Amino acid sequence: MTKIHVLNVRLPDEVIRWLDGLVKSGIYNSRSEAIRDFIREDVTKDEREDLPGQARPKTSGGAAK
């Protein structure tokens, strides 16, 4: 069984409202489910785009503190 880790993230109000809208509309059962799905899709997309044997630099969505 895959071990699930808990992470704390800070998101702008508009992102929280958007996630809540996805949950309220029934597209996702929870914010966590939506975020996991988006991450999974992004990782899969990155893997498809990477050329064999070449690492592509990853960009950050925000500044490190």
N, C-alpha and C positions, 0 to 999 in steps of 0.2 A: 504494500500500500504506500502511496506517495505521502510524504510528510508535508503538511501544510504549515507555513510560517505566517505569523501576523506581522504586518508592517504598518507603521503610522505614516500617513502622508498629509501634506497640506495642499488643499485645492481651493481655487477661487470660488466665491459664491455662485457664479454663473455655471461653473462646471457641476457643482453639487445640485443646482436646480435642474440642469440637463439630465444628470444621472437619475435624480428623483422622478423626472418625467418618464424616463425609460422604464423605471420600476412601476410607476403608477399606471402606465399604459399596458403593462403585462408583458412587455418584451423581455424583461429580466425579472427574476425573483428578488434580487437585492443589488445594492450598489456594488458589493464585492463581486458578484457574478458578472456584472457588466464590465468592471475593470479587468477581471481575469480574462474575459473574452477578448477585449481590446488588446491586451498585452499579448495573448496567445496569437492573435491574428498578425500583430506587428512582428513578432518573432518569426512566424512562418513566412511572412513576406520578405524579411531580411534574409532568411535562409535561401529563399528562391532566387534572390537578386545577387547573392555572393557568388563570385567565381570560384571554382575549385582551387584550393591552395592559396587563396588570397584573402587576407582579413581586411574588412572594410572598417574605417574608423566610425565609431558610434558617436552620435551627437547627443548632447544633454538638452532636455527640455527647459532647463532653468539653471540659474547660477548656483554654484555650490556655496554653502555658508560655512 
